[in-house]
Amino acid sequence: MSTEPLVRLRRICLALPETSEVDGTAEAAFRVRDKIFAMRHQVSERDSVWFKTEHGERLVTASPAQFFNPPYVDRHGWIGAWLDVDQDWDELAALLVDAYRMTAPELVP
């Protein structure tokens, strides 16, 4: 994996209040108050980020080249975004901020 997607993920996630990165390796997880709101994962040798969203099915249906239902956590409202494709990073940043807010609503007005 190119390090650029992970650098971008860190820039987005760590800019949010009270966030931290756990592990710090290629399988980075971003937390707020000990709750994970986003994590980088490899699926079938492809790089991705998984996060919670209320728009999962709509995103997967509208943009299957960019988004997918990750194993195990999709039934809990999580979605995956491929990092090895031409991603709209502004949209992805907004989705990650939403995931953060869903995980730590008491921190965000």
VMD Tcl script that builds the backbone (N, CA, C; Angstrom):
set m [mol new atoms 327]
animate dup $m
set s [atomselect $m all]
$s set {name element resname resid chain x y z} {
  {N N MET 1 A 0.838 -1.180 0.000}
  {CA C MET 1 A 0.000 0.000 0.000}
  {C C MET 1 A 0.876 1.233 0.000}
  {N N SER 2 A 0.481 2.190 -0.760}
  {CA C SER 2 A 1.098 3.500 -0.692}
  {C C SER 2 A 0.820 4.063 0.696}
  {N N THR 3 A 1.756 4.810 1.233}
  {CA C THR 3 A 1.531 5.396 2.557}
  {C C THR 3 A 0.610 6.607 2.495}
  {N N GLU 4 A 0.374 7.148 1.313}
  {CA C GLU 4 A -0.455 8.348 1.192}
  {C C GLU 4 A -1.859 8.181 1.770}
  {N N PRO 5 A -2.591 7.102 1.477}
  {CA C PRO 5 A -3.929 6.974 2.073}
  {C C PRO 5 A -3.903 6.955 3.603}
  {N N LEU 6 A -2.927 6.280 4.187}
  {CA C LEU 6 A -2.844 6.234 5.646}
  {C C LEU 6 A -2.512 7.616 6.207}
  {N N VAL 7 A -1.652 8.354 5.528}
  {CA C VAL 7 A -1.337 9.724 5.952}
  {C C VAL 7 A -2.599 10.580 5.899}
  {N N ARG 8 A -3.375 10.441 4.838}
  {CA C ARG 8 A -4.626 11.200 4.719}
  {C C ARG 8 A -5.618 10.808 5.810}
  {N N LEU 9 A -5.744 9.503 6.069}
  {CA C LEU 9 A -6.642 9.049 7.141}
  {C C LEU 9 A -6.231 9.645 8.480}
  {N N ARG 10 A -4.937 9.608 8.754}
  {CA C ARG 10 A -4.450 10.177 10.016}
  {C C ARG 10 A -4.762 11.666 10.101}
  {N N ARG 11 A -4.549 12.378 9.020}
  {CA C ARG 11 A -4.801 13.820 9.013}
  {C C ARG 11 A -6.272 14.110 9.326}
  {N N ILE 12 A -7.168 13.339 8.735}
  {CA C ILE 12 A -8.612 13.540 8.950}
  {C C ILE 12 A -9.013 13.134 10.370}
  {N N CYS 13 A -8.673 11.916 10.742}
  {CA C CYS 13 A -9.157 11.360 12.009}
  {C C CYS 13 A -8.520 12.004 13.233}
  {N N LEU 14 A -7.228 12.252 13.179}
  {CA C LEU 14 A -6.550 12.784 14.357}
  {C C LEU 14 A -6.801 14.275 14.567}
  {N N ALA 15 A -7.432 14.930 13.602}
  {CA C ALA 15 A -7.806 16.338 13.768}
  {C C ALA 15 A -9.067 16.489 14.620}
  {N N LEU 16 A -9.774 15.402 14.843}
  {CA C LEU 16 A -11.021 15.439 15.614}
  {C C LEU 16 A -10.722 15.412 17.115}
  {N N PRO 17 A -11.547 16.068 17.931}
  {CA C PRO 17 A -11.292 16.147 19.374}
  {C C PRO 17 A -11.188 14.778 20.049}
  {N N GLU 18 A -10.201 14.673 20.930}
  {CA C GLU 18 A -10.002 13.503 21.785}
  {C C GLU 18 A -9.796 12.195 21.023}
  {N N THR 19 A -9.233 12.267 19.830}
  {CA C THR 19 A -8.979 11.042 19.070}
  {C C THR 19 A -7.542 10.581 19.273}
  {N N SER 20 A -7.347 9.296 19.055}
  {CA C SER 20 A -6.011 8.718 19.112}
  {C C SER 20 A -5.943 7.574 18.111}
  {N N GLU 21 A -4.724 7.236 17.761}
  {CA C GLU 21 A -4.502 6.097 16.874}
  {C C GLU 21 A -3.983 4.946 17.711}
  {N N VAL 22 A -4.603 3.808 17.558}
  {CA C VAL 22 A -4.200 2.616 18.277}
  {C C VAL 22 A -3.473 1.704 17.303}
  {N N ASP 23 A -2.418 1.090 17.755}
  {CA C ASP 23 A -1.610 0.161 16.992}
  {C C ASP 23 A -0.553 0.915 16.205}
  {N N GLY 24 A -0.955 1.843 15.342}
  {CA C GLY 24 A 0.013 2.621 14.593}
  {C C GLY 24 A 0.686 1.879 13.457}
  {N N THR 25 A 0.312 0.636 13.228}
  {CA C THR 25 A 0.875 -0.114 12.110}
  {C C THR 25 A -0.031 0.053 10.905}
  {N N ALA 26 A 0.134 -0.810 9.938}
  {CA C ALA 26 A -0.700 -0.743 8.730}
  {C C ALA 26 A -2.178 -0.956 9.048}
  {N N GLU 27 A -2.476 -1.635 10.146}
  {CA C GLU 27 A -3.867 -1.872 10.541}
  {C C GLU 27 A -4.290 -0.855 11.599}
  {N N ALA 28 A -4.101 0.392 11.324}
  {CA C ALA 28 A -4.392 1.467 12.272}
  {C C ALA 28 A -5.877 1.522 12.610}
  {N N ALA 29 A -6.151 1.821 13.870}
  {CA C ALA 29 A -7.526 2.048 14.321}
  {C C ALA 29 A -7.572 3.417 14.983}
  {N N PHE 30 A -8.623 4.155 14.693}
  {CA C PHE 30 A -8.779 5.494 15.247}
  {C C PHE 30 A -9.900 5.462 16.273}
  {N N ARG 31 A -9.604 5.985 17.452}
  {CA C ARG 31 A -10.536 5.901 18.574}
  {C C ARG 31 A -10.848 7.280 19.124}
  {N N VAL 32 A -12.000 7.345 19.732}
  {CA C VAL 32 A -12.358 8.480 20.565}
  {C C VAL 32 A -12.845 7.888 21.879}
  {N N ARG 33 A -12.174 8.278 22.970}
  {CA C ARG 33 A -12.509 7.736 24.293}
  {C C ARG 33 A -12.639 6.215 24.294}
  {N N ASP 34 A -11.650 5.548 23.788}
  {CA C ASP 34 A -11.572 4.084 23.774}
  {C C ASP 34 A -12.593 3.386 22.882}
  {N N LYS 35 A -13.290 4.134 22.042}
  {CA C LYS 35 A -14.231 3.525 21.098}
  {C C LYS 35 A -13.708 3.744 19.682}
  {N N ILE 36 A -13.617 2.668 18.923}
  {CA C ILE 36 A -13.133 2.775 17.546}
  {C C ILE 36 A -14.220 3.378 16.664}
  {N N PHE 37 A -13.846 4.379 15.867}
  {CA C PHE 37 A -14.787 4.949 14.902}
  {C C PHE 37 A -14.334 4.727 13.464}
  {N N ALA 38 A -13.082 4.338 13.264}
  {CA C ALA 38 A -12.583 4.025 11.916}
  {C C ALA 38 A -11.356 3.137 12.052}
  {N N MET 39 A -11.189 2.228 11.095}
  {CA C MET 39 A -9.995 1.385 11.105}
  {C C MET 39 A -9.583 1.035 9.688}
  {N N ARG 40 A -8.287 1.031 9.493}
  {CA C ARG 40 A -7.728 0.650 8.205}
  {C C ARG 40 A -7.602 -0.867 8.192}
  {N N HIS 41 A -7.952 -1.458 7.064}
  {CA C HIS 41 A -7.950 -2.917 6.948}
  {C C HIS 41 A -7.499 -3.342 5.562}
  {N N GLN 42 A -6.966 -4.554 5.478}
  {CA C GLN 42 A -6.708 -5.168 4.182}
  {C C GLN 42 A -7.736 -6.269 3.974}
  {N N VAL 43 A -8.364 -6.243 2.804}
  {CA C VAL 43 A -9.344 -7.257 2.424}
  {C C VAL 43 A -8.885 -7.815 1.090}
  {N N SER 44 A -8.585 -9.086 1.051}
  {CA C SER 44 A -8.117 -9.727 -0.185}
  {C C SER 44 A -7.001 -8.919 -0.841}
  {N N GLU 45 A -6.018 -8.536 -0.032}
  {CA C GLU 45 A -4.838 -7.799 -0.510}
  {C C GLU 45 A -5.146 -6.364 -0.933}
  {N N ARG 46 A -6.355 -5.877 -0.660}
  {CA C ARG 46 A -6.725 -4.498 -1.013}
  {C C ARG 46 A -6.828 -3.663 0.260}
  {N N ASP 47 A -6.382 -2.427 0.161}
  {CA C ASP 47 A -6.427 -1.528 1.305}
  {C C ASP 47 A -7.773 -0.834 1.394}
  {N N SER 48 A -8.250 -0.697 2.631}
  {CA C SER 48 A -9.552 -0.072 2.842}
  {C C SER 48 A -9.598 0.573 4.220}
  {N N VAL 49 A -10.625 1.376 4.423}
  {CA C VAL 49 A -10.934 1.903 5.744}
  {C C VAL 49 A -12.377 1.522 6.042}
  {N N TRP 50 A -12.625 1.067 7.260}
  {CA C TRP 50 A -13.967 0.689 7.694}
  {C C TRP 50 A -14.443 1.704 8.713}
  {N N PHE 51 A -15.728 2.042 8.665}
  {CA C PHE 51 A -16.286 3.026 9.588}
  {C C PHE 51 A -17.795 2.863 9.659}
  {N N LYS 52 A -18.380 3.414 10.709}
  {CA C LYS 52 A -19.827 3.343 10.909}
  {C C LYS 52 A -20.508 4.449 10.108}
  {N N THR 53 A -21.663 4.127 9.518}
  {CA C THR 53 A -22.423 5.119 8.762}
  {C C THR 53 A -23.893 4.728 8.729}
  {N N GLU 54 A -24.717 5.714 8.529}
  {CA C GLU 54 A -26.149 5.462 8.340}
  {C C GLU 54 A -26.484 5.324 6.858}
  {N N HIS 55 A -25.498 5.493 5.987}
  {CA C HIS 55 A -25.733 5.526 4.541}
  {C C HIS 55 A -25.095 4.350 3.804}
  {N N GLY 56 A -24.795 3.278 4.506}
  {CA C GLY 56 A -24.057 2.167 3.930}
  {C C GLY 56 A -24.630 1.585 2.658}
  {N N GLU 57 A -25.867 1.144 2.705}
  {CA C GLU 57 A -26.457 0.499 1.527}
  {C C GLU 57 A -26.548 1.454 0.347}
  {N N ARG 58 A -26.886 2.703 0.615}
  {CA C ARG 58 A -26.972 3.695 -0.461}
  {C C ARG 58 A -25.600 3.891 -1.113}
  {N N LEU 59 A -24.548 3.978 -0.303}
  {CA C LEU 59 A -23.205 4.183 -0.841}
  {C C LEU 59 A -22.734 2.977 -1.647}
  {N N VAL 60 A -22.954 1.783 -1.117}
  {CA C VAL 60 A -22.532 0.567 -1.822}
  {C C VAL 60 A -23.286 0.423 -3.136}
  {N N THR 61 A -24.576 0.703 -3.123}
  {CA C THR 61 A -25.386 0.597 -4.337}
  {C C THR 61 A -24.984 1.644 -5.369}
  {N N ALA 62 A -24.771 2.875 -4.921}
  {CA C ALA 62 A -24.454 3.969 -5.845}
  {C C ALA 62 A -23.013 3.924 -6.342}
  {N N SER 63 A -22.090 3.450 -5.508}
  {CA C SER 63 A -20.663 3.487 -5.863}
  {C C SER 63 A -19.951 2.207 -5.437}
  {N N PRO 64 A -20.290 1.068 -6.053}
  {CA C PRO 64 A -19.683 -0.197 -5.628}
  {C C PRO 64 A -18.180 -0.283 -5.888}
  {N N ALA 65 A -17.645 0.557 -6.758}
  {CA C ALA 65 A -16.201 0.558 -6.981}
  {C C ALA 65 A -15.460 1.246 -5.828}
  {N N GLN 66 A -16.170 2.100 -5.083}
  {CA C GLN 66 A -15.554 2.822 -3.974}
  {C C GLN 66 A -15.895 2.234 -2.604}
  {N N PHE 67 A -17.107 1.679 -2.462}
  {CA C PHE 67 A -17.588 1.235 -1.154}
  {C C PHE 67 A -18.023 -0.229 -1.186}
  {N N PHE 68 A -17.957 -0.890 -0.028}
  {CA C PHE 68 A -18.350 -2.297 0.070}
  {C C PHE 68 A -18.834 -2.593 1.483}
  {N N ASN 69 A -19.502 -3.721 1.625}
  {CA C ASN 69 A -19.939 -4.205 2.937}
  {C C ASN 69 A -18.830 -5.081 3.516}
  {N N PRO 70 A -18.173 -4.626 4.566}
  {CA C PRO 70 A -17.080 -5.409 5.132}
  {C C PRO 70 A -17.600 -6.612 5.918}
  {N N PRO 71 A -16.807 -7.681 5.955}
  {CA C PRO 71 A -17.238 -8.852 6.718}
  {C C PRO 71 A -17.316 -8.530 8.211}
  {N N TYR 72 A -18.192 -9.221 8.881}
  {CA C TYR 72 A -18.354 -9.191 10.336}
  {C C TYR 72 A -19.026 -7.930 10.883}
  {N N VAL 73 A -18.639 -6.745 10.406}
  {CA C VAL 73 A -19.137 -5.509 11.023}
  {C C VAL 73 A -20.223 -4.819 10.214}
  {N N ASP 74 A -20.491 -5.273 9.002}
  {CA C ASP 74 A -21.518 -4.609 8.184}
  {C C ASP 74 A -22.889 -4.686 8.845}
  {N N ARG 75 A -23.160 -5.763 9.546}
  {CA C ARG 75 A -24.467 -5.897 10.201}
  {C C ARG 75 A -24.619 -4.942 11.390}
  {N N HIS 76 A -23.516 -4.303 11.779}
  {CA C HIS 76 A -23.546 -3.321 12.868}
  {C C HIS 76 A -23.499 -1.888 12.331}
  {N N GLY 77 A -23.766 -1.730 11.042}
  {CA C GLY 77 A -23.817 -0.397 10.456}
  {C C GLY 77 A -22.494 0.132 9.943}
  {N N TRP 78 A -21.497 -0.745 9.795}
  {CA C TRP 78 A -20.196 -0.314 9.283}
  {C C TRP 78 A -20.133 -0.539 7.777}
  {N N ILE 79 A -19.301 0.250 7.120}
  {CA C ILE 79 A -19.085 0.148 5.682}
  {C C ILE 79 A -17.584 0.237 5.428}
  {N N GLY 80 A -17.163 -0.263 4.279}
  {CA C GLY 80 A -15.766 -0.148 3.889}
  {C C GLY 80 A -15.623 0.758 2.680}
  {N N ALA 81 A -14.525 1.485 2.631}
  {CA C ALA 81 A -14.187 2.314 1.470}
  {C C ALA 81 A -12.815 1.869 0.980}
  {N N TRP 82 A -12.731 1.544 -0.294}
  {CA C TRP 82 A -11.458 1.129 -0.872}
  {C C TRP 82 A -10.507 2.319 -0.929}
  {N N LEU 83 A -9.247 2.083 -0.597}
  {CA C LEU 83 A -8.241 3.138 -0.636}
  {C C LEU 83 A -7.330 3.022 -1.851}
  {N N ASP 84 A -7.528 1.975 -2.648}
  {CA C ASP 84 A -6.687 1.787 -3.834}
  {C C ASP 84 A -7.405 2.203 -5.116}
  {N N VAL 85 A -8.455 3.011 -4.978}
  {CA C VAL 85 A -9.196 3.536 -6.127}
  {C C VAL 85 A -9.206 5.059 -6.027}
  {N N ASP 86 A -9.716 5.695 -7.059}
  {CA C ASP 86 A -9.830 7.151 -7.055}
  {C C ASP 86 A -10.989 7.536 -6.143}
  {N N GLN 87 A -10.679 7.803 -4.883}
  {CA C GLN 87 A -11.687 8.113 -3.866}
  {C C GLN 87 A -11.924 9.622 -3.823}
  {N N ASP 88 A -13.133 10.026 -3.546}
  {CA C ASP 88 A -13.449 11.431 -3.279}
  {C C ASP 88 A -13.110 11.668 -1.805}
  {N N TRP 89 A -11.947 12.227 -1.544}
  {CA C TRP 89 A -11.473 12.377 -0.173}
  {C C TRP 89 A -12.283 13.386 0.629}
  {N N ASP 90 A -12.909 14.345 -0.026}
  {CA C ASP 90 A -13.788 15.267 0.703}
  {C C ASP 90 A -15.012 14.512 1.224}
  {N N GLU 91 A -15.592 13.665 0.370}
  {CA C GLU 91 A -16.733 12.852 0.799}
  {C C GLU 91 A -16.317 11.880 1.898}
  {N N LEU 92 A -15.168 11.238 1.713}
  {CA C LEU 92 A -14.699 10.281 2.707}
  {C C LEU 92 A -14.434 10.978 4.044}
  {N N ALA 93 A -13.858 12.169 4.002}
  {CA C ALA 93 A -13.623 12.926 5.239}
  {C C ALA 93 A -14.943 13.226 5.944}
  {N N ALA 94 A -15.959 13.626 5.190}
  {CA C ALA 94 A -17.272 13.913 5.781}
  {C C ALA 94 A -17.867 12.651 6.405}
  {N N LEU 95 A -17.711 11.515 5.744}
  {CA C LEU 95 A -18.218 10.255 6.286}
  {C C LEU 95 A -17.474 9.858 7.561}
  {N N LEU 96 A -16.165 10.089 7.597}
  {CA C LEU 96 A -15.388 9.776 8.793}
  {C C LEU 96 A -15.766 10.693 9.957}
  {N N VAL 97 A -16.032 11.951 9.672}
  {CA C VAL 97 A -16.496 12.867 10.720}
  {C C VAL 97 A -17.853 12.400 11.248}
  {N N ASP 98 A -18.730 11.962 10.356}
  {CA C ASP 98 A -20.024 11.419 10.793}
  {C C ASP 98 A -19.831 10.182 11.669}
  {N N ALA 99 A -18.898 9.303 11.280}
  {CA C ALA 99 A -18.621 8.105 12.079}
  {C C ALA 99 A -18.134 8.496 13.471}
  {N N TYR 100 A -17.291 9.492 13.523}
  {CA C TYR 100 A -16.812 10.015 14.801}
  {C C TYR 100 A -17.990 10.511 15.642}
  {N N ARG 101 A -18.854 11.293 15.038}
  {CA C ARG 101 A -20.009 11.845 15.767}
  {C C ARG 101 A -20.956 10.751 16.250}
  {N N MET 102 A -21.107 9.699 15.452}
  {CA C MET 102 A -21.971 8.591 15.862}
  {C C MET 102 A -21.369 7.829 17.042}
  {N N THR 103 A -20.053 7.818 17.119}
  {CA C THR 103 A -19.365 7.088 18.175}
  {C C THR 103 A -19.258 7.906 19.454}
  {N N ALA 104 A -19.098 9.211 19.316}
  {CA C ALA 104 A -18.902 10.075 20.480}
  {C C ALA 104 A -19.841 11.270 20.436}
  {N N PRO 105 A -21.149 11.039 20.399}
  {CA C PRO 105 A -22.084 12.152 20.246}
  {C C PRO 105 A -22.046 13.155 21.389}
  {N N GLU 106 A -21.663 12.719 22.584}
  {CA C GLU 106 A -21.628 13.653 23.707}
  {C C GLU 106 A -20.497 14.667 23.593}
  {N N LEU 107 A -19.533 14.422 22.716}
  {CA C LEU 107 A -18.409 15.337 22.548}
  {C C LEU 107 A -18.677 16.425 21.531}
  {N N VAL 108 A -19.648 16.209 20.668}
  {CA C VAL 108 A -19.869 17.122 19.554}
  {C C VAL 108 A -21.229 17.784 19.709}
  {N N PRO 109 A -21.266 19.114 19.662}
  {CA C PRO 109 A -22.567 19.797 19.787}
  {C C PRO 109 A -23.489 19.506 18.626}
}
mol reanalyze $m
mol bondsrecalc $m
mol representation Tube
mol addrep $m
